[in-house]
Amino acid sequence: MRADHADACLPTLVDLAAGEALDAYLERVADANYLTTARLIEIVRAGHDTTTAYLMLAPTPATLERIGQLTGANTAALQNATLAAYDGTSLDLHGLDPAHQSSFRTISARGWIPGHGTQICPKCLVDDGIWRITWRLPTTTVCGAHGTYLLATCPGCQRPFRDQRHSPLRVVGPQTLCGNPLGQGPRKQCRVDLATLTVEPADDDCVRRQTRQDAADAGGTVGTFAGELVASEFTTTLRSLTALLLHLAAATRTPSHLPSWARDIAAASTAGVRRWNIRPPQDPVLRSRALTAADHILAAEDIDTAAARFRCWLQHMPEVPEGRLGWLADHTRMTPTLTRLVMAAHSPRRRLSHLLDQSPPLTASTRQIPQVLPARLVDEYLAGLFNARPATVGLFASLCLARTHPHIHSWADAARELGLQPELGERTARASSASLTGAPHDVVKALGAAARELGVDFRDLEDRVRHLARATRWFIQWARTHRAGTRRASHANAVWWLWVNAAGGHPNASPARTTAARARRFASSLTSAQVRTLSAAVPMPTNRYEEDHT
């Protein structure tokens, strides 16, 4: 059977598979209708105002309508089978006009625009014979279904798969042969069977990175140190940061300090040859590991952790006349998120978090750090270093003390270590850093002096107060002896007072079921004698908390 009527729907309709690339779909359509792929392209081009230029990048509406007329497929589904489906998420195709070839140079200058060819997963081709459109994205390097790296180059012809220069469809049709023309006549194609090719299992980190990228490709948001980023901002930042890491690897004089994949870049690099911000590495394994290294930085819990991770790469930057910031800007496309990261990592000596990470632990254990540093110590050692409320400074001081311990790498980790919500640690660090008026070195010195007065196991004190919160007999006896007329309901207020003053706890973490306003009214009504006797409910080695209250 032949289908030569240009205006008729083809006799045999073929369903477009989910995620299938349009060119591979048309090859299946041609095969089902006993057409050569060249004849099917002729029929498509016979429509009014149709063109197959940039068919896989941004087909014209007329071309999609023509293909839909021939195949019975929905035009929206057909467009989703091209890279146009990722415009605004993983790609920026704004300004591309298939009628003007010069417009491609405009979008290609933005970097990482797919060109001729595609990557493949041989195992997927064995499973169902479907060529995925996502294989064409430079940020797709791993097959999530099989946990393997993709392949980019045919071992037979040493060219990208589907490297068709004159037709978007292969002569071999839907077969799993390579089918690339060999330049020895129109009937000479590479005959390598792609289904027989072996693939390398992907690293776990690369698989996780690909999962995050797939979420961005689907139009979702992705979590980073800067918060949730929309797909376009995340992907652009990821590509730009990856390009920087590749350039830093190429420029290093100490490759032994780099990961193995980056050492390969350093060994093979020639200064001034590569433009990684325009064209990424062709090898999917190398590209995947570079992307994963960049994503590891972006996925940090906070800006300080991200800056610390990036700083390990900045030490490989060469000394240049234009300075560090100029060199970085010249080697990638800066985004707001990347600019924030670069500025945070650029001057580490001026960042308090960096000094804390470099400092030896200021206490023997994190159990010797209260959730909030006592007000007496804040007044004695940290006065004048921050323009913030003493309670905020006390909380931040405790987070700083925890940050000096080697197993704590972020403000969120410090808060968790002290039994606080990670978000509270991040918010407090941002607010306190903004209110810092003294030199970071002076803050670290003051923290060391204050830490020498902390010899109590505050986690044990917190457990004692939690025990008192579950019992009321002690409070009834105390009230009968020292505060006649006190209602039993004030038990919660007394527990809150002990939590904040005796255990150094944060009010938000108190085990007492009361409001802060009620608890503070109760505290303000206590006499000095009542403070001493109430403090005795939680035995202390010193009377520093009486001094705080006074």
C-alpha positions as CSV (number, residue, x, y, z in Angstrom):
1,M,0.0,0.0,0.0
2,R,1.2,3.5,-0.8
3,A,-0.1,6.8,0.6
4,D,0.7,9.4,-2.1
5,H,-2.2,11.7,-1.7
6,A,-0.7,14.8,-0.1
7,D,-4.0,16.1,1.2
8,A,-5.3,12.9,2.7
9,C,-5.0,11.4,6.2
10,L,-2.6,8.5,6.1
11,P,-4.3,5.1,6.0
12,T,-2.6,3.7,9.1
13,L,-2.6,5.9,12.2
14,V,0.0,5.4,14.8
15,D,-0.3,6.5,18.5
16,L,2.3,9.0,19.7
17,A,3.9,7.5,22.8
18,A,4.3,9.6,26.0
19,G,7.7,11.4,25.9
20,E,8.4,10.3,22.3
21,A,10.5,12.5,20.0
22,L,8.7,13.7,16.9
23,D,11.3,12.6,14.4
24,A,11.2,9.0,15.8
25,Y,7.4,9.1,15.8
26,L,7.4,10.1,12.1
27,E,9.7,7.2,11.3
28,R,7.2,4.8,12.8
29,V,4.4,6.5,10.9
30,A,6.3,6.1,7.6
31,D,7.0,2.4,8.3
32,A,3.4,1.7,9.2
33,N,2.2,3.2,6.0
34,Y,4.9,1.6,3.7
35,L,6.5,5.0,3.0
36,T,10.1,5.8,2.9
37,T,11.1,8.5,5.4
38,A,12.0,10.8,2.5
39,R,8.6,10.4,0.9
40,L,6.9,11.2,4.2
41,I,8.9,14.4,4.5
42,E,7.9,15.3,1.0
43,I,4.2,14.9,2.0
44,V,4.7,17.1,5.1
45,R,6.4,19.8,3.1
46,A,3.6,19.7,0.5
47,G,1.3,21.5,2.9
48,H,0.8,25.3,2.8
49,D,3.6,27.3,4.5
50,T,5.1,24.2,6.0
51,T,8.8,23.7,6.7
52,T,10.9,21.1,8.4
53,A,13.6,23.5,9.4
54,Y,14.2,23.3,13.1
55,L,11.6,20.6,13.2
56,M,12.8,19.2,16.5
57,L,13.6,22.6,18.1
58,A,10.6,24.8,17.3
59,P,8.3,23.7,14.5
60,T,5.9,26.2,13.0
61,P,2.2,26.0,13.8
62,A,1.5,25.2,10.1
63,T,3.9,22.3,10.2
64,L,2.4,20.9,13.3
65,E,-1.1,21.3,11.8
66,R,0.0,19.5,8.7
67,I,1.5,16.6,10.6
68,G,-1.6,16.4,12.8
69,Q,-3.7,16.2,9.6
70,L,-1.7,13.3,8.3
71,T,-1.3,11.3,11.5
72,G,-4.5,12.2,13.5
73,A,-2.3,13.3,16.4
74,N,-3.2,16.4,18.5
75,T,-1.0,19.4,17.6
76,A,-0.3,20.1,21.3
77,A,1.0,16.6,21.8
78,L,3.1,16.9,18.6
79,Q,4.7,20.1,20.0
80,N,5.4,18.4,23.3
81,A,7.3,15.8,21.2
82,T,9.8,18.6,20.3
83,L,12.2,20.7,22.4
84,A,9.7,23.5,22.2
85,A,8.0,21.7,25.1
86,Y,10.9,22.9,27.3
87,D,10.9,26.5,26.3
88,G,10.7,28.5,29.5
89,T,11.8,25.7,31.7
90,S,15.0,24.0,30.6
91,L,15.6,26.0,27.4
92,D,15.2,29.6,26.3
93,L,14.0,29.6,22.7
94,H,12.7,33.1,22.7
95,G,13.4,34.8,19.4
96,L,13.9,31.6,17.3
97,D,12.2,32.0,13.9
98,P,12.4,28.9,11.6
99,A,12.1,31.2,8.6
100,H,15.3,33.0,9.5
101,Q,18.4,30.9,10.1
102,S,20.2,33.8,11.7
103,S,17.8,33.7,14.6
104,F,19.4,30.4,15.7
105,R,22.6,32.2,16.3
106,T,20.8,34.5,18.8
107,I,19.5,31.6,20.9
108,S,22.7,29.5,20.6
109,A,24.7,32.4,22.1
110,R,22.8,31.9,25.4
111,G,24.5,28.5,25.7
112,W,23.7,24.9,26.0
113,I,21.2,24.8,23.1
114,P,20.8,21.3,21.6
115,G,22.2,21.0,18.1
116,H,22.2,18.1,15.7
117,G,21.7,14.6,17.1
118,T,20.6,13.1,20.4
119,Q,21.7,10.9,23.3
120,I,20.2,7.5,23.8
121,C,19.6,4.8,26.4
122,P,20.1,1.5,24.6
123,K,18.1,-0.4,27.2
124,C,15.1,1.9,26.6
125,L,15.3,1.1,22.8
126,V,15.4,-2.6,23.6
127,D,12.4,-2.2,25.9
128,D,10.0,-0.3,23.6
129,G,11.9,1.2,20.7
130,I,10.8,4.7,21.7
131,W,13.3,7.6,21.3
132,R,12.7,10.1,24.2
133,I,12.7,13.8,23.5
134,T,14.4,14.4,26.9
135,W,17.5,12.7,25.6
136,R,18.2,15.8,23.6
137,L,18.5,18.1,26.6
138,P,22.1,18.8,27.7
139,T,21.0,18.6,31.4
140,T,19.7,15.0,30.8
141,T,22.5,12.6,31.4
142,V,21.0,9.7,33.2
143,C,18.2,7.3,32.4
144,G,16.0,7.2,35.5
145,A,14.3,4.0,34.4
146,H,17.6,2.0,34.3
147,G,19.9,4.1,36.5
148,T,22.6,4.3,33.7
149,Y,24.4,7.1,31.9
150,L,23.2,7.9,28.4
151,L,25.3,7.5,25.4
152,A,26.1,10.4,23.0
153,T,28.3,9.0,20.3
154,C,28.0,6.0,18.1
155,P,31.1,3.8,18.4
156,G,30.9,2.9,14.7
157,C,30.8,6.3,13.0
158,Q,32.0,8.4,16.0
159,R,29.2,10.9,15.5
160,P,26.2,11.8,17.6
161,F,23.1,9.6,17.1
162,R,20.6,10.9,14.5
163,D,23.2,13.3,13.1
164,Q,21.2,13.9,10.0
165,R,22.3,17.0,8.1
166,H,19.8,17.1,5.2
167,S,16.7,15.4,6.5
168,P,15.2,15.2,10.0
169,L,14.4,11.5,9.5
170,R,16.7,8.5,9.1
171,V,16.7,6.3,6.0
172,V,16.7,3.2,8.2
173,G,13.4,4.3,9.8
174,P,12.4,2.9,13.2
175,Q,15.1,0.2,13.2
176,T,17.5,0.4,16.2
177,L,20.4,0.7,13.7
178,C,22.5,4.0,14.0
179,G,21.6,5.0,10.4
180,N,24.0,8.0,10.3
181,P,25.1,8.7,6.7
182,L,28.7,7.8,6.1
183,G,29.3,10.2,3.2
184,Q,29.8,7.4,0.7
185,G,26.6,7.8,-1.2
186,P,22.9,8.0,-0.2
187,R,22.6,4.3,0.6
188,K,25.6,4.1,2.9
189,Q,24.6,4.3,6.6
190,C,26.2,3.3,9.8
191,R,24.9,-0.2,10.6
192,V,25.8,-0.4,14.3
193,D,22.9,-2.0,16.3
194,L,22.2,0.5,19.1
195,A,20.3,-2.1,21.1
196,T,23.6,-4.0,21.6
197,L,25.6,-1.2,23.1
198,T,26.7,-1.3,26.7
199,V,26.1,1.5,29.2
200,E,27.7,2.5,32.5
201,P,25.7,2.4,35.8
202,A,25.2,5.9,37.0
203,D,26.6,7.2,40.4
204,D,23.9,7.5,43.0
205,D,24.5,11.3,43.3
206,C,24.0,11.7,39.5
207,V,20.7,9.8,39.7
208,R,19.5,12.1,42.5
209,R,20.6,15.1,40.5
210,Q,18.7,13.9,37.5
211,T,15.6,13.5,39.6
212,R,15.8,17.1,40.6
213,Q,16.4,18.2,37.0
214,D,13.4,16.1,35.8
215,A,11.2,18.0,38.3
216,A,12.5,21.3,36.7
217,D,11.9,19.9,33.2
218,A,8.3,19.2,34.2
219,G,7.9,22.9,35.2
220,G,8.1,22.5,38.9
221,T,10.3,24.3,41.4
222,V,13.5,23.0,42.9
223,G,14.9,23.6,46.4
224,T,18.2,25.5,46.7
225,F,20.1,27.5,49.2
226,A,18.3,30.5,47.9
227,G,14.9,28.9,48.4
228,E,12.6,27.3,45.8
229,L,13.6,28.4,42.3
230,V,11.4,28.2,39.2
231,A,12.6,25.8,36.5
232,S,14.1,28.5,34.2
233,E,16.1,30.2,37.0
234,F,17.3,26.8,38.5
235,T,18.4,25.3,35.1
236,T,20.1,28.5,34.0
237,T,22.0,28.8,37.3
238,L,22.9,25.1,37.3
239,R,24.3,25.4,33.8
240,S,26.2,28.6,34.6
241,L,27.7,27.1,37.8
242,T,28.6,23.9,36.0
243,A,30.5,26.0,33.3
244,L,32.4,27.8,36.1
245,L,33.5,24.5,37.7
246,L,34.7,23.2,34.4
247,H,36.7,26.4,33.7
248,L,38.1,26.2,37.2
249,A,39.1,22.6,36.7
250,A,40.8,23.5,33.4
251,A,42.7,26.4,35.0
252,T,43.9,24.7,38.2
253,R,47.6,24.2,39.0
254,T,46.8,21.6,41.7
255,P,44.6,19.0,39.9
256,S,45.4,16.5,42.6
257,H,42.9,18.4,44.9
258,L,40.1,17.9,42.4
259,P,37.6,15.1,42.0
260,S,38.7,12.5,39.4
261,W,36.4,13.7,36.7
262,A,37.8,17.3,37.1
263,R,41.4,16.0,37.0
264,D,40.6,14.6,33.6
265,I,39.5,18.1,32.5
266,A,42.7,19.6,33.9
267,A,44.9,17.0,32.1
268,A,43.2,17.5,28.7
269,S,42.7,21.3,28.8
270,T,44.4,23.9,26.6
271,A,44.0,27.5,27.9
272,G,41.5,29.6,26.0
273,V,40.1,26.8,23.8
274,R,36.9,25.7,25.6
275,R,33.8,27.8,26.1
276,W,31.9,25.6,28.6
277,N,29.2,28.3,29.0
278,I,28.3,27.9,25.3
279,R,28.8,24.2,24.7
280,P,29.0,21.6,27.5
281,P,31.1,18.5,27.3
282,Q,29.8,16.0,24.9
283,D,30.6,13.0,27.1
284,P,27.4,12.4,29.2
285,V,29.4,10.9,32.1
286,L,31.7,13.9,32.4
287,R,28.8,16.3,31.9
288,S,26.7,14.5,34.5
289,R,29.4,14.6,37.2
290,A,30.1,18.2,36.5
291,L,26.4,19.0,36.8
292,T,26.1,17.0,39.9
293,A,29.0,18.8,41.5
294,A,27.3,22.1,40.7
295,D,23.9,20.8,42.0
296,H,25.6,19.7,45.3
297,I,26.5,23.4,45.8
298,L,23.0,24.7,44.9
299,A,21.2,22.1,47.0
300,A,22.9,23.3,50.2
301,E,20.6,24.2,53.1
302,D,21.8,27.8,53.4
303,I,24.0,30.3,51.7
304,D,26.9,29.7,54.1
305,T,27.0,26.0,53.4
306,A,26.8,26.7,49.6
307,A,29.6,29.3,49.8
308,A,31.8,26.9,51.8
309,R,31.3,24.2,49.1
310,F,32.0,26.7,46.3
311,R,35.0,28.1,48.0
312,C,36.8,24.7,47.6
313,W,36.6,25.3,43.9
314,L,37.6,29.0,44.0
315,Q,41.0,28.1,45.3
316,H,41.8,26.8,41.8
317,M,41.2,30.1,40.1
318,P,44.3,31.6,38.4
319,E,45.7,35.0,39.4
320,V,44.6,37.4,36.6
321,P,44.9,41.2,36.2
322,E,41.1,41.7,36.0
323,G,40.7,40.2,39.5
324,R,38.7,37.2,40.7
325,L,35.2,38.6,40.1
326,G,36.1,39.7,36.6
327,W,37.5,36.3,35.7
328,L,34.3,34.6,37.0
329,A,32.0,36.9,35.1
330,D,34.0,36.4,31.9
331,H,33.7,32.6,32.1
332,T,29.9,32.1,32.6
333,R,26.5,33.8,32.4
334,M,25.8,35.2,35.8
335,T,22.3,34.9,37.3
336,P,21.0,36.5,40.5
337,T,21.4,33.3,42.4
338,L,24.9,32.6,41.1
339,T,25.9,36.2,41.8
340,R,24.7,35.8,45.4
341,L,26.8,32.6,45.7
342,V,29.9,34.2,44.2
343,M,29.7,37.2,46.5
344,A,29.2,35.1,49.5
345,A,32.2,32.9,48.7
346,H,34.5,35.7,47.4
347,S,35.6,37.2,50.7
348,P,35.6,34.3,53.2
349,R,37.8,36.1,55.7
350,R,35.1,38.6,56.3
351,R,32.4,36.1,56.9
352,L,31.7,35.1,60.5
353,S,30.5,31.7,59.5
354,H,33.8,31.0,57.8
355,L,35.7,31.9,60.9
356,L,33.5,29.7,63.0
357,D,34.0,26.8,60.6
358,Q,37.8,27.3,60.9
359,S,37.7,27.6,64.7
360,P,38.3,24.7,67.0
361,P,35.3,23.7,69.1
362,L,34.8,26.4,71.8
363,T,33.1,23.9,74.2
364,A,34.0,20.3,75.0
365,S,30.6,19.2,73.8
366,T,27.5,20.7,72.3
367,R,25.7,19.5,75.5
368,Q,27.5,22.4,77.2
369,I,25.8,24.9,75.0
370,P,22.4,26.3,76.1
371,Q,19.7,27.0,73.5
372,V,20.1,30.7,74.4
373,L,23.2,32.1,76.0
374,P,22.4,33.6,79.4
375,A,21.8,37.4,79.3
376,R,24.6,38.0,81.8
377,L,27.2,36.5,79.4
378,V,25.6,38.4,76.5
379,D,25.9,41.7,78.3
380,E,29.5,41.0,79.5
381,Y,31.1,39.7,76.3
382,L,28.9,40.5,73.3
383,A,27.6,44.0,74.1
384,G,28.3,46.4,71.3
385,L,29.0,43.7,68.7
386,F,25.4,43.5,67.4
387,N,22.6,45.9,66.9
388,A,19.8,43.5,67.9
389,R,17.8,42.5,71.0
390,P,19.8,40.6,73.7
391,A,17.6,37.6,73.4
392,T,18.3,37.3,69.6
393,V,22.0,37.8,70.2
394,G,21.9,35.1,72.9
395,L,20.3,32.6,70.6
396,F,22.7,33.5,67.8
397,A,25.7,33.2,70.1
398,S,24.6,29.6,71.0
399,L,24.2,28.8,67.3
400,C,27.7,30.1,66.8
401,L,29.2,28.0,69.6
402,A,27.5,24.9,68.0
403,R,28.8,25.9,64.6
404,T,32.4,25.5,65.8
405,H,32.0,21.7,66.2
406,P,33.3,19.8,63.1
407,H,30.1,17.8,62.5
408,I,27.9,20.9,62.2
409,H,28.1,22.5,58.8
410,S,25.2,24.9,58.7
411,W,23.0,27.1,60.8
412,A,20.2,24.6,60.3
413,D,22.5,21.8,61.7
414,A,23.4,24.0,64.7
415,A,19.7,24.6,65.5
416,R,18.9,20.9,65.2
417,E,21.9,20.0,67.5
418,L,20.5,22.3,70.2
419,G,16.9,20.9,69.8
420,L,15.5,23.8,67.9
421,Q,13.8,24.1,64.5
422,P,16.2,24.4,61.6
423,E,14.2,27.3,60.2
424,L,14.7,29.2,63.4
425,G,18.5,28.8,63.1
426,E,18.5,30.1,59.5
427,R,16.3,33.1,60.3
428,T,18.3,34.0,63.4
429,A,21.6,33.8,61.5
430,R,20.3,36.0,58.7
431,A,18.9,38.6,61.1
432,S,22.0,38.6,63.4
433,S,24.5,38.7,60.5
434,A,22.7,41.7,59.2
435,S,22.9,43.4,62.6
436,L,26.6,42.7,63.1
437,T,28.4,45.9,64.0
438,G,31.7,44.5,65.3
439,A,34.5,42.6,63.5
440,P,33.9,38.9,63.1
441,H,37.2,38.1,64.7
442,D,36.1,40.1,67.8
443,V,32.9,38.1,67.9
444,V,34.7,34.8,67.8
445,K,37.1,36.0,70.6
446,A,34.1,37.1,72.7
447,L,32.4,33.7,72.2
448,G,35.5,31.9,73.4
449,A,35.5,34.0,76.6
450,A,31.8,33.3,77.2
451,A,32.2,29.6,76.5
452,R,34.7,29.2,79.3
453,E,31.9,30.0,81.7
454,L,29.7,27.2,80.4
455,G,30.3,24.0,82.3
456,V,26.8,22.7,82.7
457,D,25.2,19.8,80.7
458,F,22.3,21.8,79.4
459,R,20.6,18.8,77.7
460,D,20.4,17.3,81.2
461,L,18.9,20.4,82.6
462,E,16.3,20.5,79.8
463,D,15.4,16.9,80.6
464,R,14.9,17.8,84.3
465,V,12.6,20.7,83.4
466,R,10.6,18.4,81.1
467,H,10.2,16.0,84.0
468,L,8.9,18.9,86.2
469,A,6.5,19.8,83.4
470,R,4.9,16.4,83.7
471,A,4.5,16.6,87.5
472,T,2.7,19.1,89.7
473,R,3.3,18.0,93.3
474,W,6.6,19.9,93.5
475,F,4.9,23.1,92.4
476,I,2.1,22.7,94.8
477,Q,4.5,22.2,97.7
478,W,6.7,25.2,96.5
479,A,3.7,27.5,96.2
480,R,2.3,26.5,99.6
481,T,5.6,27.2,101.2
482,H,6.9,30.3,99.3
483,R,4.0,31.8,97.4
484,A,0.7,31.4,99.2
485,G,-2.4,31.9,97.1
486,T,-0.8,30.9,93.8
487,R,-3.1,28.9,91.7
488,R,-2.3,25.4,90.4
489,A,-2.7,26.7,86.9
490,S,0.5,28.7,87.4
491,H,2.4,25.5,87.2
492,A,2.9,26.0,83.5
493,N,4.3,29.5,84.1
494,A,6.8,28.2,86.6
495,V,7.9,25.5,84.2
496,W,8.3,28.1,81.5
497,W,10.4,30.3,83.8
498,L,12.7,27.3,84.7
499,W,13.0,26.4,81.1
500,V,14.2,29.8,80.1
501,N,16.2,30.8,83.1
502,A,17.4,27.6,84.7
503,A,17.9,25.5,81.6
504,G,18.8,28.3,79.2
505,G,16.1,27.1,76.8
506,H,14.4,29.0,74.0
507,P,10.8,30.1,74.8
508,N,9.5,28.4,71.6
509,A,10.8,25.1,72.7
510,S,9.4,25.2,76.2
511,P,7.5,22.1,77.3
512,A,5.1,24.3,79.3
513,R,1.6,24.9,77.8
514,T,1.2,28.6,78.4
515,T,1.6,31.9,76.6
516,A,4.8,33.9,76.7
517,A,2.8,36.9,78.0
518,R,1.4,35.0,81.0
519,A,4.7,33.4,81.7
520,R,6.4,36.8,81.7
521,R,3.8,38.3,84.0
522,F,4.4,35.4,86.4
523,A,8.2,36.0,86.2
524,S,7.9,39.7,86.9
525,S,5.9,39.0,90.0
526,L,8.6,36.8,91.6
527,T,10.6,38.1,94.5
528,S,14.3,37.5,94.9
529,A,13.6,34.9,97.6
530,Q,11.1,33.1,95.3
531,V,13.6,33.1,92.5
532,R,16.1,31.4,94.7
533,T,13.7,28.7,95.9
534,L,12.2,28.1,92.5
535,S,15.7,27.7,91.0
536,A,16.4,25.0,93.6
537,A,13.8,22.8,91.8
538,V,16.6,22.4,89.1
539,P,19.9,22.1,91.1
540,M,22.6,24.3,89.5
541,P,26.3,24.3,90.2
542,T,26.3,28.1,90.3
543,N,23.8,30.9,91.0
544,R,24.4,32.7,87.6
545,Y,20.7,32.5,86.8
546,E,19.8,34.4,89.9
547,E,22.1,37.1,88.6
548,D,20.4,37.1,85.2
549,H,17.0,37.6,86.9
550,T,18.3,40.3,89.1
